[in-house]
Amino acid sequence: MKFILTFLMCSIIDGKTTCLPPFQSEVEYVDAYDCMLDGYNQSYNKIIELGREDVNEYKVYIKFGCHENQPNKTAVSSIEIR
C-alpha cells in the first residue's frame, strides 16, 4: 500500500489559531516509515525557511500525517448519511 503525506500549517495570533488549507504532497511513499521521515524533514525545512522571527512572532507550527492512499474508496466526509 502506498502512503500520502498531508501537512497543516497553523499559527496562533492573539490567542486565535488559524490554519492554512491542508497541503497534500504529490509523492507516494512505499511505506509509513519513509512518509513519516519525509514529513519531519519537510516540516523542519519549512520552519527554517520561515525563520526564527516569523515562527516566534506568529507562533507557527506544522502538523502532518501519513495516510494510506486508497484511490478507489470514498472518503467518509463525502458520504451523505440519511
SVG drawing of the C-alpha trace seen along z (x, -y; Angstrom):
<svg xmlns="http://www.w3.org/2000/svg" viewBox="-32 -39 48 41">
<polyline fill="none" stroke="black" stroke-width="0.4" points="0.0,0.0 1.3,-3.5 1.2,-6.4 0.3,-10.1 1.8,-12.9 -0.5,-15.7 0.6,-18.9 -1.3,-21.5 0.5,-24.8 -1.1,-26.9 -0.3,-30.0 -1.6,-31.5 -2.3,-35.2 -4.0,-37.0 -4.9,-33.6 -6.7,-32.5 -5.5,-29.5 -5.6,-30.0 -4.5,-27.3 -3.9,-27.3 -5.8,-24.7 -4.2,-21.3 -1.4,-20.6 -1.0,-17.1 2.4,-16.0 2.3,-14.7 4.8,-12.0 3.5,-8.5 5.7,-6.7 6.3,-3.0 5.6,-2.7 4.7,-4.7 8.3,-4.9 9.5,-6.8 6.5,-9.0 7.0,-10.0 10.7,-10.7 10.0,-13.0 7.2,-14.7 9.6,-15.6 12.3,-16.7 9.9,-18.9 8.4,-20.4 11.9,-21.2 12.9,-22.8 9.7,-24.9 10.4,-26.2 14.0,-27.1 12.7,-28.8 10.2,-30.9 12.9,-31.9 13.1,-32.4 11.5,-35.9 8.3,-34.9 7.9,-31.5 8.2,-33.2 6.1,-36.2 3.2,-34.2 3.7,-31.0 3.8,-28.9 3.5,-25.1 3.2,-22.4 1.2,-19.2 1.4,-16.3 0.1,-12.8 0.7,-9.8 -2.3,-8.1 -2.8,-5.1 -3.6,-6.1 -6.9,-4.4 -7.9,-5.8 -10.9,-3.5 -12.5,-4.3 -14.9,-7.2 -13.8,-9.5 -16.1,-9.2 -16.5,-13.0 -18.1,-12.9 -20.7,-10.2 -24.2,-11.5 -26.0,-9.8 -29.7,-10.0"/>
</svg>
